[in-house]
Amino acid sequence: MSIMRIRYLLNTDKRVSKFDRLIREKFPSLLTENRPELYLVAGGDGAMLRAIHDTIDTGIPYFGKAMGTFNFLLNSFDNDEDIIQSLIEDTIKIDTFKSHAIEARLDNKKLGEAVNDVILGEKITGYHTFNISTENGDLKNFEMKGSGICISTAIGSTAFNFNNNGRILPLDSNFLSITGIVCNRFLNDIIPFQEIRITANGAKTYLTNVESEILKNNQELILRKGSQIEIGFLNKKEFLERRIDIAHRFRK
């Protein structure tokens, strides 16, 4: 019988305390496994995103236990002990989706990788001039003025991008959603996942809600495809239906 090496990634979400206790009492080896083939995460989408952010360089797939509000990136199940045992024994079928983070570079240095999105700007009352160019020329020296812009991955398209009226992307798609935030020109595009170059006068750059750098005049932020992210699901159909359901908001 093959054994799946799993590492359980702890977090501070109080909602998962009972699940944590189950791991400690029944599956303590999951807390010390140092050569994992799969990461197990419990909580909401935020917990999954933080786990990915902290371990993105490993290339190891993730499997989530849904204990949050929306749970777009996690699995809903009640028979915790049976599911975990089946994962360990590698006797349960998992469908995986593969996506990529956005790698951000400034002055030839890597700032980091954004799992959800890269957001430029800080306040709705802020005012910046942005110049955007994409590798394939869809946007070429596209200049706009306003509060900010959001460049979202497929994973992040149900987060700020969605609230900013951006389109929800299929999780395994090779696209980005780019939207303007209170700007003088309309920008709500789906573009291929490619290199994007942006200049902005004094706009703060956020990588998935982590403040990073202030873009000075003439500095060019370069965004490109980053690390691959793989997330596992017990019911691929149910997961896709949930994403479609939220997308129906645009028909109302």
Secondary structure as the mmCIF struct_conf table of DSSP 4:
data_model
#
loop_
_struct_conf.conf_type_id
_struct_conf.id
_struct_conf.beg_label_comp_id
_struct_conf.beg_label_asym_id
_struct_conf.beg_label_seq_id
_struct_conf.end_label_comp_id
_struct_conf.end_label_asym_id
_struct_conf.end_label_seq_id
STRN STRN1 ILE A 6 TYR A 8
HELX_RH_3T_P HELX_RH_3T_P1 LYS A 14 VAL A 16
HELX_RH_AL_P HELX_RH_AL_P1 SER A 17 LYS A 26
HELX_RH_3T_P HELX_RH_3T_P2 PRO A 28 LEU A 31
TURN_TY1_P TURN_TY1_P1 THR A 32 THR A 32
BEND BEND1 ASN A 34 ARG A 35
BEND BEND2 GLU A 37 GLU A 37
STRN STRN2 LEU A 38 GLY A 43
BEND BEND3 GLY A 44 GLY A 44
HELX_RH_AL_P HELX_RH_AL_P2 ASP A 45 THR A 55
HELX_RH_3T_P HELX_RH_3T_P3 ILE A 56 THR A 58
STRN STRN3 TYR A 62 ALA A 66
BEND BEND4 GLY A 68 PHE A 70
TURN_TY1_P TURN_TY1_P2 PHE A 72 LEU A 73
BEND BEND5 LEU A 74 LEU A 74
STRN STRN4 ASN A 75 ASN A 75
BEND BEND6 ASP A 78 ASP A 78
HELX_RH_AL_P HELX_RH_AL_P3 ASP A 80 GLU A 89
TURN_TY1_P TURN_TY1_P3 ASP A 90 ASP A 90
BEND BEND7 ILE A 92 ILE A 92
STRN STRN5 ASP A 95 LEU A 106
TURN_TY1_P TURN_TY1_P4 ASP A 107 ASN A 108
STRN STRN6 LYS A 109 ALA A 114
BEND BEND8 VAL A 115 ASN A 116
STRN STRN7 ASP A 117 LEU A 120
TURN_TY1_P TURN_TY1_P5 ILE A 124 THR A 125
STRN STRN8 HIS A 128 THR A 134
TURN_TY1_P TURN_TY1_P6 GLU A 135 ASN A 136
BEND BEND9 GLY A 137 ASN A 141
STRN STRN9 PHE A 142 SER A 152
TURN_TY1_P TURN_TY1_P7 ALA A 154 ALA A 154
HELX_RH_3T_P HELX_RH_3T_P4 ILE A 155 THR A 158
TURN_TY1_P TURN_TY1_P8 ALA A 159 ALA A 159
HELX_RH_AL_P HELX_RH_AL_P4 PHE A 160 ASN A 163
TURN_TY1_P TURN_TY1_P9 ASN A 164 ASN A 165
HELX_LH_PP_P HELX_LH_PP_P1 GLY A 166 PRO A 170
TURN_TY1_P TURN_TY1_P10 LEU A 171 ASP A 172
BEND BEND10 ASN A 174 ASN A 174
STRN STRN10 PHE A 175 CYS A 183
BEND BEND11 ASN A 184 ARG A 185
STRN STRN11 ASN A 188 PRO A 192
BEND BEND12 PHE A 193 PHE A 193
STRN STRN12 ILE A 196 ALA A 200
BEND BEND13 ASN A 201 GLY A 202
STRN STRN13 LYS A 204 LEU A 207
TURN_TY1_P TURN_TY1_P11 THR A 208 ASN A 209
STRN STRN14 VAL A 210 ILE A 214
TURN_TY1_P TURN_TY1_P12 ASN A 217 ASN A 218
STRN STRN15 GLU A 220 PHE A 233
BEND BEND14 LEU A 234 LEU A 234
HELX_RH_AL_P HELX_RH_AL_P5 LYS A 236 ALA A 247
HELX_RH_3T_P HELX_RH_3T_P5 HIS A 248 ARG A 251
#
